[in-house]
Amino acid sequence: MQVGQRIVSLSAGGGGYGDPHTRDPQAVLRDVVEGYISIDRARAVYGVAARGDAQRRETLSVDAPGTARLRGDRTRDRTEPPDRCPVTL
C-alpha cells in the first residue's frame, strides 16, 4: 500500500462482543433454527453441538455433553490473542 491509499471492507454483520464460547448455547441454537447461522458455524465459532435432524431445524436441540467437550477442548487449546498486526507503510 502507498501512503494515502485505503482498504474498504463492507460486511453484512458485526464481529460481536465478547468470547463466543461464553454465549448461551440455547441462544446459539435459536440462531440456527431461525436460519441466521449454520450448524457448522455454531460448532466452529460458538462451540455448540446440536442433535436432531439438520434438514428439519425445528427438531434440533443442544447436545450439552458435546458442547461441554467442544468448549473444554478449545479453552484448553487457547493462547493469548496476538497483538494487533501493525501496518507498515
N, C-alpha and C positions, 0 to 999 in steps of 0.2 A: 504494500500500500504506500501511497505517497501522502505527504502532508496535505491536508485539505480534502482528501477522499474519505468516504464513509461507507459503511456496510449497513444496509437496511434489512431487517428481518421482520416479516409480518407473520403473526401467529393467531390462530383462532382461539387459543386458550392461554391461561396464565400458568405459571410454574407452581402455583400453590404456596402454601405456607407450612413450614414445619416438616418433620420427619414423616414420610408417607407410611412408615411401618407402625406409627402410633395412631393412625386413623382407625376409627371404629370399623371392624370387619363388616358389620351389618350395613353401614353407610356405603362401603365399597360395593357390597353385593347389590344394594339398591341401584347404584350406578350401572352395574352390569345388567340387571333386569330391565332397567329403563333404556338400555342401549347406548349410554354415554361412553362406556369403556368395554373392552372385550374381557373375556375370562382370562386370556393370556396376559393382558395388561394388568388385571387385578393381581395376578400371581407374580408377575415380574416386577411391578413397581411397588405395589402395596403389601406384598407378601401374604395375600389372601387366597386360600384354596377353597374351591367350591365343589359341591357334589350335586348331582342331578343331571338332567338332560340338557345339554348345551343348546340344542335346537328348540327347546321349549323353555326359555329363560325363566318363566314363572315357576318352574319346578326346582330351581336352584336353591341351595341353602349353603350356609357357611360350613365348611369342614373344619371344625375347631382344632382337632389334633393336627391336621395338615397345615393349618395356618400357624399354629404354635411352632411346628417343626420348621416351616419356611422362615418365619421371623427369627427364631432362635439361631438358625444357621447363618442368616445374614447379619445378625447382631454380632455373632462371634467372629465373622469374617471381616467386619468393618475396620477401617482405619480412619484416622482424622482426615477430613477433606483437604486437598491441596490448596495452597494459596491461589488466589485468582491469577490466571495466566496473564503475565504482563505483555503489553503490546509495544513493540519497539518500532519506531518509525525512522 
